[in-house]
Amino acid sequence: MKDEILEELWRVKDQISDEAKGNTQALFDRLRNIKLTSTQRMVNRTAPRKPQHA
């Protein structure tokens, strides 16, 4: 079965990586800039998880 979401994530990852031209620092700078300027909600994996209800 084809996973369209996973394929889209890989496409975006490859596009951002290509823009950095193999420069890891440029890649991190670009991702940090996206995070700081985005108005989209972000997932915070460092925050304590709330209990889930059954």
N, CA, C and O atoms as CSV, one atom per row, in Angstrom:
chain,resi,resn,atom,element,x,y,z
A,1,MET,N,N,0.840,-1.176,0.000
A,1,MET,CA,C,0.000,0.000,0.000
A,1,MET,C,C,0.884,1.239,0.000
A,1,MET,O,O,1.898,1.288,0.697
A,2,LYS,N,N,0.502,2.220,-0.773
A,2,LYS,CA,C,1.251,3.448,-0.924
A,2,LYS,C,C,0.928,4.395,0.231
A,2,LYS,O,O,-0.242,4.624,0.539
A,3,ASP,N,N,1.966,4.947,0.874
A,3,ASP,CA,C,1.782,5.870,1.986
A,3,ASP,C,C,2.065,7.287,1.481
A,3,ASP,O,O,3.216,7.719,1.435
A,4,GLU,N,N,1.011,7.999,1.108
A,4,GLU,CA,C,1.157,9.321,0.507
A,4,GLU,C,C,1.714,10.347,1.489
A,4,GLU,O,O,2.467,11.233,1.085
A,5,ILE,N,N,1.364,10.247,2.754
A,5,ILE,CA,C,1.862,11.195,3.748
A,5,ILE,C,C,3.372,11.030,3.913
A,5,ILE,O,O,4.112,12.014,3.925
A,6,LEU,N,N,3.820,9.784,4.041
A,6,LEU,CA,C,5.241,9.533,4.188
A,6,LEU,C,C,6.005,9.993,2.939
A,6,LEU,O,O,7.088,10.567,3.054
A,7,GLU,N,N,5.459,9.749,1.775
A,7,GLU,CA,C,6.109,10.196,0.543
A,7,GLU,C,C,6.224,11.717,0.493
A,7,GLU,O,O,7.247,12.245,0.057
A,8,GLU,N,N,5.191,12.420,0.933
A,8,GLU,CA,C,5.225,13.882,0.959
A,8,GLU,C,C,6.270,14.384,1.949
A,8,GLU,O,O,6.990,15.340,1.662
A,9,LEU,N,N,6.356,13.743,3.114
A,9,LEU,CA,C,7.368,14.138,4.093
A,9,LEU,C,C,8.775,13.961,3.531
A,9,LEU,O,O,9.626,14.833,3.707
A,10,TRP,N,N,9.023,12.856,2.866
A,10,TRP,CA,C,10.338,12.620,2.276
A,10,TRP,C,C,10.622,13.621,1.158
A,10,TRP,O,O,11.760,14.061,0.996
A,11,ARG,N,N,9.592,13.987,0.380
A,11,ARG,CA,C,9.790,14.957,-0.696
A,11,ARG,C,C,10.195,16.307,-0.117
A,11,ARG,O,O,11.122,16.945,-0.615
A,12,VAL,N,N,9.504,16.742,0.931
A,12,VAL,CA,C,9.818,18.020,1.561
A,12,VAL,C,C,11.213,17.978,2.182
A,12,VAL,O,O,11.985,18.928,2.050
A,13,LYS,N,N,11.537,16.866,2.864
A,13,LYS,CA,C,12.866,16.718,3.452
A,13,LYS,C,C,13.946,16.817,2.390
A,13,LYS,O,O,14.949,17.502,2.592
A,14,ASP,N,N,13.760,16.149,1.269
A,14,ASP,CA,C,14.740,16.185,0.188
A,14,ASP,C,C,14.854,17.584,-0.406
A,14,ASP,O,O,15.955,18.018,-0.746
A,15,GLN,N,N,13.750,18.288,-0.535
A,15,GLN,CA,C,13.770,19.646,-1.078
A,15,GLN,C,C,14.560,20.589,-0.165
A,15,GLN,O,O,15.383,21.371,-0.640
A,16,ILE,N,N,14.308,20.513,1.141
A,16,ILE,CA,C,15.020,21.367,2.089
A,16,ILE,C,C,16.502,21.008,2.106
A,16,ILE,O,O,17.352,21.895,2.174
A,17,SER,N,N,16.815,19.727,2.045
A,17,SER,CA,C,18.202,19.281,2.019
A,17,SER,C,C,18.914,19.773,0.758
A,17,SER,O,O,20.066,20.202,0.820
A,18,ASP,N,N,18.236,19.709,-0.369
A,18,ASP,CA,C,18.818,20.179,-1.624
A,18,ASP,C,C,19.106,21.683,-1.562
A,18,ASP,O,O,20.118,22.145,-2.088
A,19,GLU,N,N,18.220,22.437,-0.923
A,19,GLU,CA,C,18.426,23.881,-0.795
A,19,GLU,C,C,19.672,24.188,0.031
A,19,GLU,O,O,20.337,25.197,-0.204
A,20,ALA,N,N,19.993,23.330,0.992
A,20,ALA,CA,C,21.170,23.531,1.841
A,20,ALA,C,C,22.453,23.078,1.140
A,20,ALA,O,O,23.550,23.365,1.620
A,21,LYS,N,N,22.329,22.384,0.028
A,21,LYS,CA,C,23.462,21.908,-0.774
A,21,LYS,C,C,24.488,21.129,0.048
A,21,LYS,O,O,25.696,21.302,-0.115
A,22,GLY,N,N,23.982,20.269,0.934
A,22,GLY,CA,C,24.868,19.418,1.707
A,22,GLY,C,C,25.517,20.100,2.903
A,22,GLY,O,O,26.293,19.471,3.622
A,23,ASN,N,N,25.210,21.384,3.129
A,23,ASN,CA,C,25.784,22.122,4.247
A,23,ASN,C,C,24.881,21.944,5.461
A,23,ASN,O,O,23.793,22.516,5.523
A,24,THR,N,N,25.336,21.149,6.424
A,24,THR,CA,C,24.521,20.827,7.586
A,24,THR,C,C,24.135,22.072,8.371
A,24,THR,O,O,22.994,22.194,8.816
A,25,GLN,N,N,25.078,23.003,8.547
A,25,GLN,CA,C,24.774,24.225,9.300
A,25,GLN,C,C,23.711,25.044,8.580
A,25,GLN,O,O,22.824,25.603,9.225
A,26,ALA,N,N,23.786,25.123,7.266
A,26,ALA,CA,C,22.772,25.848,6.494
A,26,ALA,C,C,21.408,25.178,6.638
A,26,ALA,O,O,20.381,25.853,6.708
A,27,LEU,N,N,21.403,23.860,6.682
A,27,LEU,CA,C,20.156,23.116,6.863
A,27,LEU,C,C,19.533,23.438,8.219
A,27,LEU,O,O,18.340,23.728,8.303
A,28,PHE,N,N,20.342,23.387,9.285
A,28,PHE,CA,C,19.820,23.697,10.615
A,28,PHE,C,C,19.372,25.152,10.716
A,28,PHE,O,O,18.355,25.441,11.346
A,29,ASP,N,N,20.115,26.066,10.105
A,29,ASP,CA,C,19.726,27.478,10.120
A,29,ASP,C,C,18.385,27.673,9.424
A,29,ASP,O,O,17.540,28.434,9.895
A,30,ARG,N,N,18.193,26.988,8.305
A,30,ARG,CA,C,16.926,27.096,7.556
A,30,ARG,C,C,15.768,26.546,8.393
A,30,ARG,O,O,14.713,27.175,8.478
A,31,LEU,N,N,15.958,25.389,9.003
A,31,LEU,CA,C,14.900,24.795,9.818
A,31,LEU,C,C,14.587,25.653,11.041
A,31,LEU,O,O,13.423,25.792,11.418
A,32,ARG,N,N,15.618,26.231,11.664
A,32,ARG,CA,C,15.409,27.106,12.812
A,32,ARG,C,C,14.625,28.348,12.386
A,32,ARG,O,O,13.726,28.789,13.101
A,33,ASN,N,N,14.960,28.906,11.233
A,33,ASN,CA,C,14.256,30.081,10.726
A,33,ASN,C,C,12.785,29.755,10.442
A,33,ASN,O,O,11.900,30.556,10.741
A,34,ILE,N,N,12.536,28.597,9.874
A,34,ILE,CA,C,11.149,28.176,9.616
A,34,ILE,C,C,10.390,28.087,10.937
A,34,ILE,O,O,9.256,28.555,11.039
A,35,LYS,N,N,11.013,27.489,11.942
A,35,LYS,CA,C,10.363,27.338,13.246
A,35,LYS,C,C,10.053,28.703,13.863
A,35,LYS,O,O,8.968,28.904,14.410
A,36,LEU,N,N,10.997,29.640,13.779
A,36,LEU,CA,C,10.825,30.947,14.412
A,36,LEU,C,C,9.813,31.832,13.693
A,36,LEU,O,O,9.164,32.665,14.325
A,37,THR,N,N,9.672,31.663,12.393
A,37,THR,CA,C,8.796,32.555,11.619
A,37,THR,C,C,7.442,31.940,11.287
A,37,THR,O,O,6.557,32.629,10.780
A,38,SER,N,N,7.276,30.669,11.565
A,38,SER,CA,C,6.029,29.991,11.213
A,38,SER,C,C,4.901,30.377,12.166
A,38,SER,O,O,5.107,30.575,13.363
A,39,THR,N,N,3.722,30.476,11.602
A,39,THR,CA,C,2.526,30.709,12.413
A,39,THR,C,C,1.771,29.397,12.650
A,39,THR,O,O,0.725,29.389,13.297
A,40,GLN,N,N,2.302,28.299,12.126
A,40,GLN,CA,C,1.686,26.988,12.299
A,40,GLN,C,C,1.953,26.469,13.707
A,40,GLN,O,O,2.966,26.811,14.318
A,41,ARG,N,N,1.063,25.657,14.211
A,41,ARG,CA,C,1.274,25.005,15.502
A,41,ARG,C,C,2.388,23.979,15.358
A,41,ARG,O,O,2.471,23.284,14.346
A,42,MET,N,N,3.235,23.885,16.360
A,42,MET,CA,C,4.349,22.942,16.350
A,42,MET,C,C,4.141,21.880,17.425
A,42,MET,O,O,3.506,22.131,18.449
A,43,VAL,N,N,4.674,20.718,17.181
A,43,VAL,CA,C,4.655,19.647,18.163
A,43,VAL,C,C,5.825,19.866,19.106
A,43,VAL,O,O,6.964,20.024,18.667
A,44,ASN,N,N,5.545,19.875,20.396
A,44,ASN,CA,C,6.595,20.023,21.398
A,44,ASN,C,C,6.824,18.661,22.044
A,44,ASN,O,O,6.047,18.233,22.897
A,45,ARG,N,N,7.874,17.996,21.639
A,45,ARG,CA,C,8.146,16.649,22.149
A,45,ARG,C,C,8.844,16.675,23.494
A,45,ARG,O,O,9.058,15.620,24.090
A,46,THR,N,N,9.212,17.870,23.998
A,46,THR,CA,C,9.882,17.962,25.290
A,46,THR,C,C,8.899,18.233,26.423
A,46,THR,O,O,9.245,18.075,27.594
A,47,ALA,N,N,7.683,18.636,26.087
A,47,ALA,CA,C,6.683,18.924,27.106
A,47,ALA,C,C,6.130,17.625,27.680
A,47,ALA,O,O,6.028,16.625,26.969
A,48,PRO,N,N,5.773,17.636,28.955
A,48,PRO,CA,C,5.151,16.442,29.542
A,48,PRO,C,C,3.858,16.094,28.816
A,48,PRO,O,O,3.098,16.982,28.430
A,49,ARG,N,N,3.614,14.824,28.634
A,49,ARG,CA,C,2.409,14.392,27.937
A,49,ARG,C,C,1.223,14.421,28.871
A,49,ARG,O,O,1.323,14.079,30.050
A,50,LYS,N,N,0.101,14.837,28.321
A,50,LYS,CA,C,-1.147,14.829,29.076
A,50,LYS,C,C,-1.721,13.405,29.057
A,50,LYS,O,O,-1.586,12.696,28.060
A,51,PRO,N,N,-2.355,12.990,30.147
A,51,PRO,CA,C,-2.957,11.650,30.158
A,51,PRO,C,C,-4.053,11.543,29.097
A,51,PRO,O,O,-4.837,12.471,28.902
A,52,GLN,N,N,-4.093,10.421,28.430
A,52,GLN,CA,C,-5.125,10.195,27.423
A,52,GLN,C,C,-6.303,9.471,28.072
A,52,GLN,O,O,-6.132,8.599,28.925
A,53,HIS,N,N,-7.489,9.856,27.647
A,53,HIS,CA,C,-8.696,9.219,28.167
A,53,HIS,C,C,-9.106,8.071,27.256
A,53,HIS,O,O,-8.987,8.165,26.034
A,54,ALA,N,N,-9.573,7.022,27.838
A,54,ALA,CA,C,-9.965,5.828,27.080
A,54,ALA,C,C,-11.279,6.026,26.379
A,54,ALA,O,O,-11.758,5.120,25.696
